[in-house]
Amino acid sequence: MWEAIMKMPEPDQEVLAKRDYLVRRLKEIVRNPEGVIDRETDLRAFECDGLSAYRQLPMIAVLPETKEEVAEILKFCAREKVNVVPRGAGTGLSGGALPLADGVLLGLGKFNRILEVDYENRCAVCQPGVTNLAITDAVKADGFYYAPDPSSQIACTIGGNIAENSGGVHCLKYGLTTNNVLGVEMVTMEGEIVRLGGKHLDAEGYDLLGILTGSEGLLGVITEVTVRLLRSPEHISAQLIGFPTSEQAGDCVGRIIAEGIIPAGMEMMDRPAIHAAEEFCHAGYPLDVEALLIVELDGPEVEITYLNDRIGEIAKACGATVIRQSRTEEERMTFWAGRKAAFPAVGRISPDYMCMDGTIPRSQLPHVLARMNELSEHYGLRVANVFHAGDGNLHPLILFDANVPGELERCEQFGADILKLCVEVGGVLTGEHGVGIEKRDLMGEMFSEEDLKQQQRLKCAFDPEGRLNPGKVFPVLHRCAELGRMHVHHGQLPFPDIPRF
Ligand SMILES: Cc1cc2nc3c(=O)[nH]c(=O)nc-3n(C[C@H](O)[C@H](O)[C@H](O)COP(=O)(O)OP(=O)(O)OC[C@H]3O[C@@H](n4cnc5c(N)ncnc54)[C@H](O)[C@@H]3O)c2cc1C
């Protein structure tokens, strides 16, 4: 096992010195005696998230069961100047739930109940530790589902999904988490319980719900969630389309969307991913193509039949050499089996891989795929591509061997170059995995110093002391007071005409 180096804030020795006192007091707040964990062996379970190259034992882990307990814990930690890291299932891929050596890890796993299913308002009210898939499981017998479907949906929590604004195969047509959340209850670091949005379709005032979605545990702790439910589609079908080059596949994606067709999902795999997936789960993928698209349509049967034909014509015009349409539900599931198993399949062909996550304008797909091949040659590292092509959300998997000296560093450099490329072509650093610690130090590629300060001012409005999840997202740590500082040169204020508060 290799350990990577990531600079985190220095642990506060004064906080560490009062650990026993903190444990004692937290045990008084959390009623369940097993809700406060302080033994090293038990804390191991929380030492990392899905970005397992980075590990850190938390000082203490706390597993509250009610929002009142969450509020008391946060109030107490704020008073004692203790930092807090919220955690759902720990499946995050950017290190957002990485603990702090001098921090309390606040696990929301015990908030695991669906509180209400309300078909009249087409929504479900859940606790944040409910898994994504459990929501659909609870309503599917009645013909409903929750649309955003991260591949980790069997394990990841809806609270984590909101914190990361998670996506999935079906977000192309139905939107990301942010488009499917109607309301949340959250607790601020000061212990105030706040409700944003609700069962209604629009919230009053500023879009604070939009701000909280994707805030990566830096603004508040989510203790309840209201999500939108959709009617299950009448009919679903998928097409498997193979191309001689990745550029042609990328071109086809753009042309389908330009035609006005929004598939339920449009996923792409390149040759290394196709071969790894086929070897792993025998989905019947063609092995003589360089790129494979899976295009799924849902809706009324007559519409799907028409659109399937149209997509076939577009694919042919783009040079497709294989076009197969699913004839049965079983066949559709087989098409998906390879895609869904692609990550573990790639894990079998390389000792290590790093999964990147960036988003580009769809029209740039052919250019970015070609550049990525050049970078792969430059760094001498193979790359397998499995991604949400319709959204322009790339997931290049860089293959490397951590036991070969220098390969991890080359892999990290390669990954950084891919993300810079995404920004260069008008895209963004992350699609759905968040910034966390993984992309923290690349934020300067995307945002100016002034942009970052502006974002930090927003953070300060929620958490003035910067106690929630410090060390994540922002490349430089500022206390809010420092942000307000200004440089006065020879007694001259900048913008002297602007009133000072
Ligand atoms: C195999 C695999 C496949 C994946 N596929 C996808 C995919 O297709 N799409 C996708 O978007 N992601 C994917 N992910 C990433 C991950 O599953 C998502 O980011 C998910 O939303 C994280 O949820 P979690 O409950 O595990 O959160 P955690 O990892 O525990 O936490 C993630 C972040 O959310 C914060 N947080 C968690 N709960 C709360 C809360 N209640 N209040 C405030 N902040 C909170 C944490 O502080 C942290 O910053 C995948 C991960 C794996 C391992």
The ligand as a MOL file (V3000), in Angstrom:
LIG
                    3D

  0  0  0     0  0            999 V3000
M  V30 BEGIN CTAB
M  V30 COUNTS 53 58 0 0 0
M  V30 BEGIN ATOM
M  V30 1 C -17.1660 2.6850 -7.4050 0
M  V30 2 C -17.5980 4.1170 -7.3180 0
M  V30 3 C -18.3760 4.6420 -8.3240 0
M  V30 4 C -18.7900 5.9700 -8.2610 0
M  V30 5 N -19.5830 6.4550 -9.2530 0
M  V30 6 C -20.0270 7.7230 -9.1930 0
M  V30 7 C -20.8890 8.2470 -10.2170 0
M  V30 8 O -21.2560 7.5610 -11.1670 0
M  V30 9 N -21.2820 9.5260 -10.0950 0
M  V30 10 C -20.9080 10.3140 -9.0360 0
M  V30 11 O -21.3050 11.4680 -8.9940 0
M  V30 12 N -20.1030 9.8450 -8.0680 0
M  V30 13 C -19.6610 8.5780 -8.1030 0
M  V30 14 N -18.8490 8.1020 -7.1080 0
M  V30 15 C -18.4340 9.0010 -6.0120 0
M  V30 16 C -19.3090 8.9680 -4.7260 0
M  V30 17 O -20.0370 7.7680 -4.6270 0
M  V30 18 C -20.2420 10.1750 -4.6640 0
M  V30 19 O -19.4750 11.3640 -4.5720 0
M  V30 20 C -21.2310 10.1430 -3.4960 0
M  V30 21 O -22.1610 11.1840 -3.6000 0
M  V30 22 C -20.5710 10.2220 -2.1270 0
M  V30 23 O -21.5420 9.8700 -1.1640 0
M  V30 24 P -21.1030 9.3570 0.2740 0
M  V30 25 O -22.3180 9.1340 1.0900 0
M  V30 26 O -20.2020 8.1910 0.1560 0
M  V30 27 O -20.3260 10.6310 0.8120 0
M  V30 28 P -18.8950 10.7430 1.5270 0
M  V30 29 O -17.8320 10.1710 0.6770 0
M  V30 30 O -19.0100 10.2170 2.9230 0
M  V30 31 O -18.7480 12.3110 1.5990 0
M  V30 32 C -18.6060 13.0540 0.4280 0
M  V30 33 C -18.6200 14.5480 0.7790 0
M  V30 34 O -19.8920 14.8980 1.2550 0
M  V30 35 C -19.8220 15.4670 2.5750 0
M  V30 36 N -21.0130 14.9620 3.2790 0
M  V30 37 C -21.4290 13.6780 3.3650 0
M  V30 38 N -22.5880 13.6260 4.0390 0
M  V30 39 C -22.9040 14.9010 4.3860 0
M  V30 40 C -23.9810 15.4900 5.1040 0
M  V30 41 N -24.9890 14.7760 5.5970 0
M  V30 42 N -23.9640 16.8340 5.2680 0
M  V30 43 C -22.9660 17.5920 4.7740 0
M  V30 44 N -21.9360 17.0820 4.0870 0
M  V30 45 C -21.9090 15.7550 3.8970 0
M  V30 46 C -18.4870 15.0030 3.1240 0
M  V30 47 O -17.9640 15.9070 4.0650 0
M  V30 48 C -17.6390 14.9300 1.8700 0
M  V30 49 O -17.1230 16.2000 1.5810 0
M  V30 50 C -18.4110 6.7810 -7.1500 0
M  V30 51 C -17.6490 6.2350 -6.1300 0
M  V30 52 C -17.2280 4.9230 -6.2010 0
M  V30 53 C -16.4120 4.3600 -5.0710 0
M  V30 END ATOM
M  V30 BEGIN BOND
M  V30 1 1 1 2
M  V30 2 1 2 3
M  V30 3 2 2 52
M  V30 4 2 3 4
M  V30 5 1 4 5
M  V30 6 1 4 50
M  V30 7 2 5 6
M  V30 8 1 6 7
M  V30 9 1 6 13
M  V30 10 2 7 8
M  V30 11 1 7 9
M  V30 12 1 9 10
M  V30 13 2 10 11
M  V30 14 1 10 12
M  V30 15 2 12 13
M  V30 16 1 13 14
M  V30 17 1 14 15
M  V30 18 1 14 50
M  V30 19 1 15 16
M  V30 20 1 16 17
M  V30 21 1 16 18
M  V30 22 1 18 19
M  V30 23 1 18 20
M  V30 24 1 20 21
M  V30 25 1 20 22
M  V30 26 1 22 23
M  V30 27 1 23 24
M  V30 28 2 24 25
M  V30 29 1 24 26
M  V30 30 1 24 27
M  V30 31 1 27 28
M  V30 32 2 28 29
M  V30 33 1 28 30
M  V30 34 1 28 31
M  V30 35 1 31 32
M  V30 36 1 32 33
M  V30 37 1 33 34
M  V30 38 1 33 48
M  V30 39 1 34 35
M  V30 40 1 35 36
M  V30 41 1 35 46
M  V30 42 1 36 37
M  V30 43 1 36 45
M  V30 44 2 37 38
M  V30 45 1 38 39
M  V30 46 1 39 40
M  V30 47 2 39 45
M  V30 48 1 40 41
M  V30 49 2 40 42
M  V30 50 1 42 43
M  V30 51 2 43 44
M  V30 52 1 44 45
M  V30 53 1 46 47
M  V30 54 1 46 48
M  V30 55 1 48 49
M  V30 56 2 50 51
M  V30 57 1 51 52
M  V30 58 1 52 53
M  V30 END BOND
M  V30 END CTAB
M  END
